[in-house]
Amino acid sequence: MKTIQEKIKDIQKIELAQENEDGTKQYIIEAKGDIDLRKTIFAELAKENITIFEMKKADTTLEDAFMKLIEG
């Protein structure tokens, strides 16, 4: 995933969220600004022969917005 972050300049942060028992991993990818990177990420992961089982855009909840406000 580090090489994906280097290739896609609009990625701000990639965080491993969970390693599953079946060997799959879940990541949280945060974009710089309000950019939808799903299509770009899909294309780059396909080039690396990485299978995507699910990808979705997370909606910011009111709680998320509040936490960002108080954190900084």
PDB file of N, CA, C, O and CB in Angstrom:
ATOM      1  N   MET A   1       0.824  -1.195   0.000  1.00  0.00           N
ATOM      2  CA  MET A   1       0.000   0.000   0.000  1.00  0.00           C
ATOM      3  C   MET A   1       0.869   1.261   0.000  1.00  0.00           C
ATOM      4  O   MET A   1       0.423   2.322  -0.436  1.00  0.00           O
ATOM      5  CB  MET A   1      -0.938  -0.003   1.210  1.00  0.00           C
ATOM      6  N   LYS A   2       2.096   1.147   0.483  1.00  0.00           N
ATOM      7  CA  LYS A   2       2.985   2.310   0.494  1.00  0.00           C
ATOM      8  C   LYS A   2       3.276   2.786  -0.935  1.00  0.00           C
ATOM      9  O   LYS A   2       3.349   3.988  -1.188  1.00  0.00           O
ATOM     10  CB  LYS A   2       4.305   1.971   1.225  1.00  0.00           C
ATOM     11  N   THR A   3       3.441   1.841  -1.866  1.00  0.00           N
ATOM     12  CA  THR A   3       3.703   2.239  -3.250  1.00  0.00           C
ATOM     13  C   THR A   3       2.473   2.898  -3.879  1.00  0.00           C
ATOM     14  O   THR A   3       2.604   3.781  -4.728  1.00  0.00           O
ATOM     15  CB  THR A   3       4.132   1.020  -4.082  1.00  0.00           C
ATOM     16  N   ILE A   4       1.283   2.470  -3.463  1.00  0.00           N
ATOM     17  CA  ILE A   4       0.053   3.094  -3.967  1.00  0.00           C
ATOM     18  C   ILE A   4      -0.014   4.543  -3.513  1.00  0.00           C
ATOM     19  O   ILE A   4      -0.398   5.423  -4.284  1.00  0.00           O
ATOM     20  CB  ILE A   4      -1.200   2.321  -3.484  1.00  0.00           C
ATOM     21  N   GLN A   5       0.356   4.791  -2.270  1.00  0.00           N
ATOM     22  CA  GLN A   5       0.346   6.156  -1.747  1.00  0.00           C
ATOM     23  C   GLN A   5       1.353   7.030  -2.491  1.00  0.00           C
ATOM     24  O   GLN A   5       1.102   8.215  -2.713  1.00  0.00           O
ATOM     25  CB  GLN A   5       0.656   6.156  -0.241  1.00  0.00           C
ATOM     26  N   GLU A   6       2.470   6.461  -2.871  1.00  0.00           N
ATOM     27  CA  GLU A   6       3.474   7.217  -3.634  1.00  0.00           C
ATOM     28  C   GLU A   6       2.987   7.517  -5.049  1.00  0.00           C
ATOM     29  O   GLU A   6       3.306   8.569  -5.602  1.00  0.00           O
ATOM     30  CB  GLU A   6       4.799   6.440  -3.691  1.00  0.00           C
ATOM     31  N   LYS A   7       2.217   6.601  -5.641  1.00  0.00           N
ATOM     32  CA  LYS A   7       1.730   6.779  -7.009  1.00  0.00           C
ATOM     33  C   LYS A   7       0.544   7.734  -7.099  1.00  0.00           C
ATOM     34  O   LYS A   7       0.396   8.439  -8.097  1.00  0.00           O
ATOM     35  CB  LYS A   7       1.343   5.443  -7.589  1.00  0.00           C
ATOM     36  N   ILE A   8      -0.296   7.765  -6.080  1.00  0.00           N
ATOM     37  CA  ILE A   8      -1.486   8.620  -6.099  1.00  0.00           C
ATOM     38  C   ILE A   8      -1.238   9.792  -5.157  1.00  0.00           C
ATOM     39  O   ILE A   8      -1.362   9.656  -3.939  1.00  0.00           O
ATOM     40  CB  ILE A   8      -2.777   7.822  -5.683  1.00  0.00           C
ATOM     41  N   LYS A   9      -0.897  10.906  -5.708  1.00  0.00           N
ATOM     42  CA  LYS A   9      -0.490  12.072  -4.920  1.00  0.00           C
ATOM     43  C   LYS A   9      -1.628  12.690  -4.112  1.00  0.00           C
ATOM     44  O   LYS A   9      -1.373  13.425  -3.159  1.00  0.00           O
ATOM     45  CB  LYS A   9       0.091  13.114  -5.829  1.00  0.00           C
ATOM     46  N   ASP A  10      -2.881  12.405  -4.476  1.00  0.00           N
ATOM     47  CA  ASP A  10      -4.013  12.974  -3.751  1.00  0.00           C
ATOM     48  C   ASP A  10      -4.382  12.188  -2.493  1.00  0.00           C
ATOM     49  O   ASP A  10      -5.345  12.531  -1.808  1.00  0.00           O
ATOM     50  CB  ASP A  10      -5.207  13.049  -4.660  1.00  0.00           C
ATOM     51  N   ILE A  11      -3.618  11.129  -2.186  1.00  0.00           N
ATOM     52  CA  ILE A  11      -3.857  10.384  -0.947  1.00  0.00           C
ATOM     53  C   ILE A  11      -3.124  11.088   0.191  1.00  0.00           C
ATOM     54  O   ILE A  11      -1.921  11.336   0.116  1.00  0.00           O
ATOM     55  CB  ILE A  11      -3.387   8.893  -1.078  1.00  0.00           C
ATOM     56  N   GLN A  12      -3.863  11.399   1.230  1.00  0.00           N
ATOM     57  CA  GLN A  12      -3.266  12.041   2.407  1.00  0.00           C
ATOM     58  C   GLN A  12      -2.730  10.990   3.378  1.00  0.00           C
ATOM     59  O   GLN A  12      -1.642  11.140   3.934  1.00  0.00           O
ATOM     60  CB  GLN A  12      -4.301  12.944   3.116  1.00  0.00           C
ATOM     61  N   LYS A  13      -3.520   9.912   3.577  1.00  0.00           N
ATOM     62  CA  LYS A  13      -3.132   8.912   4.575  1.00  0.00           C
ATOM     63  C   LYS A  13      -3.749   7.561   4.227  1.00  0.00           C
ATOM     64  O   LYS A  13      -4.884   7.485   3.758  1.00  0.00           O
ATOM     65  CB  LYS A  13      -3.568   9.355   5.995  1.00  0.00           C
ATOM     66  N   ILE A  14      -2.981   6.494   4.466  1.00  0.00           N
ATOM     67  CA  ILE A  14      -3.489   5.129   4.363  1.00  0.00           C
ATOM     68  C   ILE A  14      -3.260   4.469   5.718  1.00  0.00           C
ATOM     69  O   ILE A  14      -2.150   4.471   6.251  1.00  0.00           O
ATOM     70  CB  ILE A  14      -2.783   4.323   3.194  1.00  0.00           C
ATOM     71  N   GLU A  15      -4.330   3.907   6.260  1.00  0.00           N
ATOM     72  CA  GLU A  15      -4.259   3.290   7.585  1.00  0.00           C
ATOM     73  C   GLU A  15      -4.831   1.877   7.518  1.00  0.00           C
ATOM     74  O   GLU A  15      -5.930   1.666   7.004  1.00  0.00           O
ATOM     75  CB  GLU A  15      -5.024   4.143   8.637  1.00  0.00           C
ATOM     76  N   LEU A  16      -4.073   0.908   8.045  1.00  0.00           N
ATOM     77  CA  LEU A  16      -4.573  -0.458   8.124  1.00  0.00           C
ATOM     78  C   LEU A  16      -5.635  -0.501   9.207  1.00  0.00           C
ATOM     79  O   LEU A  16      -5.346  -0.230  10.373  1.00  0.00           O
ATOM     80  CB  LEU A  16      -3.423  -1.477   8.416  1.00  0.00           C
ATOM     81  N   ALA A  17      -6.853  -0.837   8.837  1.00  0.00           N
ATOM     82  CA  ALA A  17      -7.961  -0.862   9.793  1.00  0.00           C
ATOM     83  C   ALA A  17      -8.102  -2.223  10.457  1.00  0.00           C
ATOM     84  O   ALA A  17      -8.399  -2.317  11.648  1.00  0.00           O
ATOM     85  CB  ALA A  17      -9.263  -0.491   9.100  1.00  0.00           C
ATOM     86  N   GLN A  18      -7.883  -3.296   9.661  1.00  0.00           N
ATOM     87  CA  GLN A  18      -8.110  -4.635  10.209  1.00  0.00           C
ATOM     88  C   GLN A  18      -7.460  -5.682   9.325  1.00  0.00           C
ATOM     89  O   GLN A  18      -7.477  -5.573   8.099  1.00  0.00           O
ATOM     90  CB  GLN A  18      -9.614  -4.920  10.352  1.00  0.00           C
ATOM     91  N   GLU A  19      -6.882  -6.706   9.960  1.00  0.00           N
ATOM     92  CA  GLU A  19      -6.425  -7.898   9.252  1.00  0.00           C
ATOM     93  C   GLU A  19      -7.409  -9.009   9.575  1.00  0.00           C
ATOM     94  O   GLU A  19      -7.638  -9.328  10.742  1.00  0.00           O
ATOM     95  CB  GLU A  19      -4.949  -8.295   9.654  1.00  0.00           C
ATOM     96  N   ASN A  20      -7.984  -9.590   8.542  1.00  0.00           N
ATOM     97  CA  ASN A  20      -9.013 -10.612   8.721  1.00  0.00           C
ATOM     98  C   ASN A  20      -8.402 -12.010   8.792  1.00  0.00           C
ATOM     99  O   ASN A  20      -7.275 -12.224   8.343  1.00  0.00           O
ATOM    100  CB  ASN A  20     -10.031 -10.543   7.582  1.00  0.00           C
ATOM    101  N   GLU A  21      -9.136 -12.945   9.349  1.00  0.00           N
ATOM    102  CA  GLU A  21      -8.666 -14.319   9.502  1.00  0.00           C
ATOM    103  C   GLU A  21      -8.384 -14.998   8.164  1.00  0.00           C
ATOM    104  O   GLU A  21      -7.548 -15.898   8.090  1.00  0.00           O
ATOM    105  CB  GLU A  21      -9.684 -15.124  10.273  1.00  0.00           C
ATOM    106  N   ASP A  22      -9.078 -14.571   7.104  1.00  0.00           N
ATOM    107  CA  ASP A  22      -8.884 -15.185   5.786  1.00  0.00           C
ATOM    108  C   ASP A  22      -7.699 -14.604   5.022  1.00  0.00           C
ATOM    109  O   ASP A  22      -7.483 -14.946   3.860  1.00  0.00           O
ATOM    110  CB  ASP A  22     -10.134 -15.024   4.961  1.00  0.00           C
ATOM    111  N   GLY A  23      -6.928 -13.727   5.669  1.00  0.00           N
ATOM    112  CA  GLY A  23      -5.737 -13.154   5.037  1.00  0.00           C
ATOM    113  C   GLY A  23      -5.987 -11.829   4.334  1.00  0.00           C
ATOM    114  O   GLY A  23      -5.041 -11.184   3.882  1.00  0.00           O
ATOM    115  N   THR A  24      -7.239 -11.413   4.236  1.00  0.00           N
ATOM    116  CA  THR A  24      -7.528 -10.123   3.621  1.00  0.00           C
ATOM    117  C   THR A  24      -7.291  -8.999   4.636  1.00  0.00           C
ATOM    118  O   THR A  24      -7.233  -9.230   5.844  1.00  0.00           O
ATOM    119  CB  THR A  24      -8.986 -10.083   3.091  1.00  0.00           C
ATOM    120  N   LYS A  25      -7.159  -7.803   4.120  1.00  0.00           N
ATOM    121  CA  LYS A  25      -6.923  -6.640   4.969  1.00  0.00           C
ATOM    122  C   LYS A  25      -7.892  -5.530   4.588  1.00  0.00           C
ATOM    123  O   LYS A  25      -8.317  -5.422   3.438  1.00  0.00           O
ATOM    124  CB  LYS A  25      -5.459  -6.153   4.848  1.00  0.00           C
ATOM    125  N   GLN A  26      -8.231  -4.715   5.569  1.00  0.00           N
ATOM    126  CA  GLN A  26      -9.089  -3.562   5.343  1.00  0.00           C
ATOM    127  C   GLN A  26      -8.274  -2.301   5.622  1.00  0.00           C
ATOM    128  O   GLN A  26      -7.586  -2.201   6.637  1.00  0.00           O
ATOM    129  CB  GLN A  26     -10.372  -3.620   6.242  1.00  0.00           C
ATOM    130  N   TYR A  27      -8.365  -1.352   4.710  1.00  0.00           N
ATOM    131  CA  TYR A  27      -7.630  -0.097   4.841  1.00  0.00           C
ATOM    132  C   TYR A  27      -8.590   1.080   4.820  1.00  0.00           C
ATOM    133  O   TYR A  27      -9.650   1.028   4.197  1.00  0.00           O
ATOM    134  CB  TYR A  27      -6.590   0.044   3.720  1.00  0.00           C
ATOM    135  N   ILE A  28      -8.208   2.120   5.499  1.00  0.00           N
ATOM    136  CA  ILE A  28      -8.892   3.409   5.406  1.00  0.00           C
ATOM    137  C   ILE A  28      -7.941   4.323   4.643  1.00  0.00           C
ATOM    138  O   ILE A  28      -6.799   4.541   5.049  1.00  0.00           O
ATOM    139  CB  ILE A  28      -9.272   4.003   6.844  1.00  0.00           C
ATOM    140  N   ILE A  29      -8.438   4.849   3.536  1.00  0.00           N
ATOM    141  CA  ILE A  29      -7.627   5.737   2.703  1.00  0.00           C
ATOM    142  C   ILE A  29      -8.268   7.109   2.728  1.00  0.00           C
ATOM    143  O   ILE A  29      -9.432   7.273   2.365  1.00  0.00           O
ATOM    144  CB  ILE A  29      -7.499   5.201   1.237  1.00  0.00           C
ATOM    145  N   GLU A  30      -7.498   8.088   3.159  1.00  0.00           N
ATOM    146  CA  GLU A  30      -8.007   9.454   3.273  1.00  0.00           C
ATOM    147  C   GLU A  30      -7.410  10.322   2.165  1.00  0.00           C
ATOM    148  O   GLU A  30      -6.194  10.363   1.975  1.00  0.00           O
ATOM    149  CB  GLU A  30      -7.680  10.048   4.669  1.00  0.00           C
ATOM    150  N   ALA A  31      -8.275  11.003   1.450  1.00  0.00           N
ATOM    151  CA  ALA A  31      -7.854  11.866   0.346  1.00  0.00           C
ATOM    152  C   ALA A  31      -7.552  13.266   0.848  1.00  0.00           C
ATOM    153  O   ALA A  31      -8.047  13.700   1.888  1.00  0.00           O
ATOM    154  CB  ALA A  31      -8.931  11.916  -0.745  1.00  0.00           C
ATOM    155  N   LYS A  32      -6.730  13.954   0.081  1.00  0.00           N
ATOM    156  CA  LYS A  32      -6.481  15.368   0.353  1.00  0.00           C
ATOM    157  C   LYS A  32      -7.679  16.138  -0.185  1.00  0.00           C
ATOM    158  O   LYS A  32      -7.978  16.058  -1.377  1.00  0.00           O
ATOM    159  CB  LYS A  32      -5.127  15.867  -0.299  1.00  0.00           C
ATOM    160  N   GLY A  33      -8.357  16.869   0.662  1.00  0.00           N
ATOM    161  CA  GLY A  33      -9.526  17.618   0.218  1.00  0.00           C
ATOM    162  C   GLY A  33     -10.720  16.706   0.013  1.00  0.00           C
ATOM    163  O   GLY A  33     -10.786  15.611   0.572  1.00  0.00           O
ATOM    164  N   ASP A  34     -11.655  17.166  -0.787  1.00  0.00           N
ATOM    165  CA  ASP A  34     -12.905  16.430  -1.018  1.00  0.00           C
ATOM    166  C   ASP A  34     -12.868  15.757  -2.386  1.00  0.00           C
ATOM    167  O   ASP A  34     -13.675  16.065  -3.263  1.00  0.00           O
ATOM    168  CB  ASP A  34     -14.131  17.377  -0.916  1.00  0.00           C
ATOM    169  N   ILE A  35     -11.921  14.831  -2.558  1.00  0.00           N
ATOM    170  CA  ILE A  35     -11.716  14.148  -3.831  1.00  0.00           C
ATOM    171  C   ILE A  35     -12.153  12.697  -3.687  1.00  0.00           C
ATOM    172  O   ILE A  35     -11.824  12.048  -2.694  1.00  0.00           O
ATOM    173  CB  ILE A  35     -10.229  14.238  -4.285  1.00  0.00           C
ATOM    174  N   ASP A  36     -12.890  12.182  -4.667  1.00  0.00           N
ATOM    175  CA  ASP A  36     -13.276  10.771  -4.678  1.00  0.00           C
ATOM    176  C   ASP A  36     -12.206  10.009  -5.458  1.00  0.00           C
ATOM    177  O   ASP A  36     -12.103  10.134  -6.678  1.00  0.00           O
ATOM    178  CB  ASP A  36     -14.710  10.564  -5.314  1.00  0.00           C
ATOM    179  N   LEU A  37     -11.422   9.227  -4.743  1.00  0.00           N
ATOM    180  CA  LEU A  37     -10.294   8.524  -5.355  1.00  0.00           C
ATOM    181  C   LEU A  37     -10.589   7.077  -5.737  1.00  0.00           C
ATOM    182  O   LEU A  37      -9.685   6.360  -6.166  1.00  0.00           O
ATOM    183  CB  LEU A  37      -9.135   8.551  -4.426  1.00  0.00           C
ATOM    184  N   ARG A  38     -11.822   6.642  -5.589  1.00  0.00           N
ATOM    185  CA  ARG A  38     -12.123   5.222  -5.792  1.00  0.00           C
ATOM    186  C   ARG A  38     -11.699   4.704  -7.166  1.00  0.00           C
ATOM    187  O   ARG A  38     -11.092   3.638  -7.259  1.00  0.00           O
ATOM    188  CB  ARG A  38     -13.600   4.987  -5.607  1.00  0.00           C
ATOM    189  N   LYS A  39     -12.002   5.427  -8.210  1.00  0.00           N
ATOM    190  CA  LYS A  39     -11.666   4.975  -9.564  1.00  0.00           C
ATOM    191  C   LYS A  39     -10.148   4.888  -9.751  1.00  0.00           C
ATOM    192  O   LYS A  39      -9.643   3.929 -10.335  1.00  0.00           O
ATOM    193  CB  LYS A  39     -12.276   5.926 -10.616  1.00  0.00           C
ATOM    194  N   THR A  40      -9.435   5.880  -9.257  1.00  0.00           N
ATOM    195  CA  THR A  40      -7.977   5.915  -9.363  1.00  0.00           C
ATOM    196  C   THR A  40      -7.350   4.790  -8.551  1.00  0.00           C
ATOM    197  O   THR A  40      -6.438   4.113  -9.025  1.00  0.00           O
ATOM    198  CB  THR A  40      -7.434   7.271  -8.894  1.00  0.00           C
ATOM    199  N   ILE A  41      -7.836   4.589  -7.329  1.00  0.00           N
ATOM    200  CA  ILE A  41      -7.312   3.521  -6.476  1.00  0.00           C
ATOM    201  C   ILE A  41      -7.582   2.160  -7.112  1.00  0.00           C
ATOM    202  O   ILE A  41      -6.703   1.298  -7.124  1.00  0.00           O
ATOM    203  CB  ILE A  41      -7.942   3.591  -5.063  1.00  0.00           C
ATOM    204  N   PHE A  42      -8.772   1.962  -7.633  1.00  0.00           N
ATOM    205  CA  PHE A  42      -9.116   0.700  -8.284  1.00  0.00           C
ATOM    206  C   PHE A  42      -8.146   0.403  -9.424  1.00  0.00           C
ATOM    207  O   PHE A  42      -7.651  -0.718  -9.544  1.00  0.00           O
ATOM    208  CB  PHE A  42     -10.562   0.741  -8.811  1.00  0.00           C
ATOM    209  N   ALA A  43      -7.876   1.396 -10.254  1.00  0.00           N
ATOM    210  CA  ALA A  43      -6.985   1.209 -11.400  1.00  0.00           C
ATOM    211  C   ALA A  43      -5.558   0.876 -10.951  1.00  0.00           C
ATOM    212  O   ALA A  43      -4.923  -0.017 -11.512  1.00  0.00           O
ATOM    213  CB  ALA A  43      -6.979   2.469 -12.276  1.00  0.00           C
ATOM    214  N   GLU A  44      -5.064   1.583  -9.954  1.00  0.00           N
ATOM    215  CA  GLU A  44      -3.699   1.348  -9.474  1.00  0.00           C
ATOM    216  C   GLU A  44      -3.562  -0.016  -8.805  1.00  0.00           C
ATOM    217  O   GLU A  44      -2.555  -0.696  -9.000  1.00  0.00           O
ATOM    218  CB  GLU A  44      -3.288   2.445  -8.497  1.00  0.00           C
ATOM    219  N   LEU A  45      -4.549  -0.425  -8.025  1.00  0.00           N
ATOM    220  CA  LEU A  45      -4.482  -1.732  -7.382  1.00  0.00           C
ATOM    221  C   LEU A  45      -4.577  -2.851  -8.417  1.00  0.00           C
ATOM    222  O   LEU A  45      -3.943  -3.894  -8.255  1.00  0.00           O
ATOM    223  CB  LEU A  45      -5.601  -1.875  -6.343  1.00  0.00           C
ATOM    224  N   ALA A  46      -5.343  -2.653  -9.454  1.00  0.00           N
ATOM    225  CA  ALA A  46      -5.428  -3.644 -10.537  1.00  0.00           C
ATOM    226  C   ALA A  46      -4.069  -3.815 -11.215  1.00  0.00           C
ATOM    227  O   ALA A  46      -3.677  -4.935 -11.542  1.00  0.00           O
ATOM    228  CB  ALA A  46      -6.494  -3.224 -11.579  1.00  0.00           C
ATOM    229  N   LYS A  47      -3.353  -2.722 -11.426  1.00  0.00           N
ATOM    230  CA  LYS A  47      -2.015  -2.793 -12.027  1.00  0.00           C
ATOM    231  C   LYS A  47      -1.060  -3.606 -11.152  1.00  0.00           C
ATOM    232  O   LYS A  47      -0.161  -4.275 -11.660  1.00  0.00           O
ATOM    233  CB  LYS A  47      -1.450  -1.376 -12.247  1.00  0.00           C
ATOM    234  N   GLU A  48      -1.259  -3.543  -9.840  1.00  0.00           N
ATOM    235  CA  GLU A  48      -0.413  -4.278  -8.888  1.00  0.00           C
ATOM    236  C   GLU A  48      -0.928  -5.697  -8.631  1.00  0.00           C
ATOM    237  O   GLU A  48      -0.381  -6.420  -7.798  1.00  0.00           O
ATOM    238  CB  GLU A  48      -0.331  -3.515  -7.566  1.00  0.00           C
ATOM    239  N   ASN A  49      -1.984  -6.090  -9.353  1.00  0.00           N
ATOM    240  CA  ASN A  49      -2.592  -7.416  -9.216  1.00  0.00           C
ATOM    241  C   ASN A  49      -3.141  -7.652  -7.807  1.00  0.00           C
ATOM    242  O   ASN A  49      -3.054  -8.759  -7.276  1.00  0.00           O
ATOM    243  CB  ASN A  49      -1.571  -8.497  -9.559  1.00  0.00           C
ATOM    244  N   ILE A  50      -3.705  -6.602  -7.210  1.00  0.00           N
ATOM    245  CA  ILE A  50      -4.320  -6.680  -5.891  1.00  0.00           C
ATOM    246  C   ILE A  50      -5.835  -6.719  -6.082  1.00  0.00           C
ATOM    247  O   ILE A  50      -6.409  -5.838  -6.723  1.00  0.00           O
ATOM    248  CB  ILE A  50      -3.887  -5.470  -4.984  1.00  0.00           C
ATOM    249  N   THR A  51      -6.472  -7.735  -5.528  1.00  0.00           N
ATOM    250  CA  THR A  51      -7.916  -7.905  -5.654  1.00  0.00           C
ATOM    251  C   THR A  51      -8.643  -7.035  -4.641  1.00  0.00           C
ATOM    252  O   THR A  51      -8.276  -6.993  -3.467  1.00  0.00           O
ATOM    253  CB  THR A  51      -8.306  -9.378  -5.470  1.00  0.00           C
ATOM    254  N   ILE A  52      -9.670  -6.345  -5.100  1.00  0.00           N
ATOM    255  CA  ILE A  52     -10.510  -5.517  -4.232  1.00  0.00           C
ATOM    256  C   ILE A  52     -11.832  -6.247  -4.050  1.00  0.00           C
ATOM    257  O   ILE A  52     -12.515  -6.553  -5.028  1.00  0.00           O
ATOM    258  CB  ILE A  52     -10.729  -4.073  -4.833  1.00  0.00           C
ATOM    259  N   PHE A  53     -12.194  -6.525  -2.813  1.00  0.00           N
ATOM    260  CA  PHE A  53     -13.465  -7.174  -2.530  1.00  0.00           C
ATOM    261  C   PHE A  53     -14.570  -6.164  -2.287  1.00  0.00           C
ATOM    262  O   PHE A  53     -15.730  -6.420  -2.608  1.00  0.00           O
ATOM    263  CB  PHE A  53     -13.331  -8.086  -1.334  1.00  0.00           C
ATOM    264  N   GLU A  54     -14.221  -5.020  -1.723  1.00  0.00           N
ATOM    265  CA  GLU A  54     -15.213  -3.983  -1.465  1.00  0.00           C
ATOM    266  C   GLU A  54     -14.501  -2.640  -1.348  1.00  0.00           C
ATOM    267  O   GLU A  54     -13.414  -2.540  -0.778  1.00  0.00           O
ATOM    268  CB  GLU A  54     -16.031  -4.294  -0.174  1.00  0.00           C
ATOM    269  N   MET A  55     -15.135  -1.619  -1.898  1.00  0.00           N
ATOM    270  CA  MET A  55     -14.616  -0.262  -1.778  1.00  0.00           C
ATOM    271  C   MET A  55     -15.810   0.674  -1.690  1.00  0.00           C
ATOM    272  O   MET A  55     -16.730   0.606  -2.505  1.00  0.00           O
ATOM    273  CB  MET A  55     -13.681   0.113  -2.985  1.00  0.00           C
ATOM    274  N   LYS A  56     -15.786   1.537  -0.703  1.00  0.00           N
ATOM    275  CA  LYS A  56     -16.890   2.484  -0.575  1.00  0.00           C
ATOM    276  C   LYS A  56     -16.378   3.792  -0.015  1.00  0.00           C
ATOM    277  O   LYS A  56     -15.364   3.847   0.682  1.00  0.00           O
ATOM    278  CB  LYS A  56     -18.004   1.918   0.319  1.00  0.00           C
ATOM    279  N   LYS A  57     -17.098   4.825  -0.336  1.00  0.00           N
ATOM    280  CA  LYS A  57     -16.780   6.150   0.169  1.00  0.00           C
ATOM    281  C   LYS A  57     -17.473   6.317   1.511  1.00  0.00           C
ATOM    282  O   LYS A  57     -18.686   6.143   1.624  1.00  0.00           O
ATOM    283  CB  LYS A  57     -17.211   7.266  -0.837  1.00  0.00           C
ATOM    284  N   ALA A  58     -16.694   6.654   2.519  1.00  0.00           N
ATOM    285  CA  ALA A  58     -17.257   6.835   3.858  1.00  0.00           C
ATOM    286  C   ALA A  58     -17.842   8.233   3.963  1.00  0.00           C
ATOM    287  O   ALA A  58     -17.208   9.221   3.594  1.00  0.00           O
ATOM    288  CB  ALA A  58     -16.180   6.604   4.960  1.00  0.00           C
ATOM    289  N   ASP A  59     -19.049   8.295   4.467  1.00  0.00           N
ATOM    290  CA  ASP A  59     -19.679   9.580   4.701  1.00  0.00           C
ATOM    291  C   ASP A  59     -19.235  10.099   6.066  1.00  0.00           C
ATOM    292  O   ASP A  59     -19.195   9.352   7.044  1.00  0.00           O
ATOM    293  CB  ASP A  59     -21.228   9.469   4.619  1.00  0.00           C
ATOM    294  N   THR A  60     -18.911  11.356   6.117  1.00  0.00           N
ATOM    295  CA  THR A  60     -18.523  11.967   7.376  1.00  0.00           C
ATOM    296  C   THR A  60     -19.769  12.176   8.229  1.00  0.00           C
ATOM    297  O   THR A  60     -20.742  12.797   7.803  1.00  0.00           O
ATOM    298  CB  THR A  60     -17.779  13.307   7.140  1.00  0.00           C
ATOM    299  N   THR A  61     -19.709  11.647   9.427  1.00  0.00           N
ATOM    300  CA  THR A  61     -20.831  11.824  10.339  1.00  0.00           C
ATOM    301  C   THR A  61     -20.634  13.120  11.124  1.00  0.00           C
ATOM    302  O   THR A  61     -19.549  13.702  11.117  1.00  0.00           O
ATOM    303  CB  THR A  61     -20.967  10.605  11.301  1.00  0.00           C
ATOM    304  N   LEU A  62     -21.657  13.549  11.777  1.00  0.00           N
ATOM    305  CA  LEU A  62     -21.571  14.725  12.625  1.00  0.00           C
ATOM    306  C   LEU A  62     -20.523  14.510  13.717  1.00  0.00           C
ATOM    307  O   LEU A  62     -19.787  15.430  14.074  1.00  0.00           O
ATOM    308  CB  LEU A  62     -22.943  15.047  13.246  1.00  0.00           C
ATOM    309  N   GLU A  63     -20.465  13.304  14.232  1.00  0.00           N
ATOM    310  CA  GLU A  63     -19.465  12.987  15.267  1.00  0.00           C
ATOM    311  C   GLU A  63     -18.051  13.109  14.704  1.00  0.00           C
ATOM    312  O   GLU A  63     -17.164  13.638  15.374  1.00  0.00           O
ATOM    313  CB  GLU A  63     -19.692  11.559  15.827  1.00  0.00           C
ATOM    314  N   ASP A  64     -17.830  12.620  13.469  1.00  0.00           N
ATOM    315  CA  ASP A  64     -16.514  12.731  12.837  1.00  0.00           C
ATOM    316  C   ASP A  64     -16.110  14.195  12.680  1.00  0.00           C
ATOM    317  O   ASP A  64     -14.976  14.570  12.978  1.00  0.00           O
ATOM    318  CB  ASP A  64     -16.514  12.032  11.465  1.00  0.00           C
ATOM    319  N   ALA A  65     -17.038  15.010  12.216  1.00  0.00           N
ATOM    320  CA  ALA A  65     -16.765  16.445  12.034  1.00  0.00           C
ATOM    321  C   ALA A  65     -16.429  17.098  13.361  1.00  0.00           C
ATOM    322  O   ALA A  65     -15.510  17.914  13.435  1.00  0.00           O
ATOM    323  CB  ALA A  65     -17.971  17.154  11.390  1.00  0.00           C
ATOM    324  N   PHE A  66     -17.156  16.753  14.403  1.00  0.00           N
ATOM    325  CA  PHE A  66     -16.917  17.314  15.735  1.00  0.00           C
ATOM    326  C   PHE A  66     -15.529  16.896  16.235  1.00  0.00           C
ATOM    327  O   PHE A  66     -14.796  17.716  16.786  1.00  0.00           O
ATOM    328  CB  PHE A  66     -18.021  16.851  16.733  1.00  0.00           C
ATOM    329  N   MET A  67     -15.172  15.633  16.045  1.00  0.00           N
ATOM    330  CA  MET A  67     -13.876  15.156  16.510  1.00  0.00           C
ATOM    331  C   MET A  67     -12.733  15.867  15.777  1.00  0.00           C
ATOM    332  O   MET A  67     -11.716  16.191  16.389  1.00  0.00           O
ATOM    333  CB  MET A  67     -13.769  13.638  16.317  1.00  0.00           C
ATOM    334  N   LYS A  68     -12.893  16.107  14.489  1.00  0.00           N
ATOM    335  CA  LYS A  68     -11.859  16.836  13.746  1.00  0.00           C
ATOM    336  C   LYS A  68     -11.731  18.259  14.257  1.00  0.00           C
ATOM    337  O   LYS A  68     -10.629  18.802  14.334  1.00  0.00           O
ATOM    338  CB  LYS A  68     -12.175  16.844  12.245  1.00  0.00           C
ATOM    339  N   LEU A  69     -12.852  18.857  14.603  1.00  0.00           N
ATOM    340  CA  LEU A  69     -12.837  20.224  15.149  1.00  0.00           C
ATOM    341  C   LEU A  69     -12.083  20.302  16.465  1.00  0.00           C
ATOM    342  O   LEU A  69     -11.240  21.181  16.646  1.00  0.00           O
ATOM    343  CB  LEU A  69     -14.260  20.730  15.347  1.00  0.00           C
ATOM    344  N   ILE A  70     -12.375  19.401  17.377  1.00  0.00           N
ATOM    345  CA  ILE A  70     -11.737  19.485  18.690  1.00  0.00           C
ATOM    346  C   ILE A  70     -10.302  18.967  18.700  1.00  0.00           C
ATOM    347  O   ILE A  70      -9.526  19.294  19.598  1.00  0.00           O
ATOM    348  CB  ILE A  70     -12.548  18.718  19.693  1.00  0.00           C
ATOM    349  N   GLU A  71      -9.947  18.148  17.686  1.00  0.00           N
ATOM    350  CA  GLU A  71      -8.567  17.637  17.609  1.00  0.00           C
ATOM    351  C   GLU A  71      -7.613  18.645  17.005  1.00  0.00           C
ATOM    352  O   GLU A  71      -6.406  18.570  17.230  1.00  0.00           O
ATOM    353  CB  GLU A  71      -8.525  16.359  16.799  1.00  0.00           C
ATOM    354  N   GLY A  72      -8.139  19.581  16.243  1.00  0.00           N
ATOM    355  CA  GLY A  72      -7.154  20.496  15.723  1.00  0.00           C
ATOM    356  C   GLY A  72      -7.571  21.421  14.692  1.00  0.00           C
ATOM    357  O   GLY A  72      -6.764  22.222  14.219  1.00  0.00           O
TER     358      GLY A  72
END
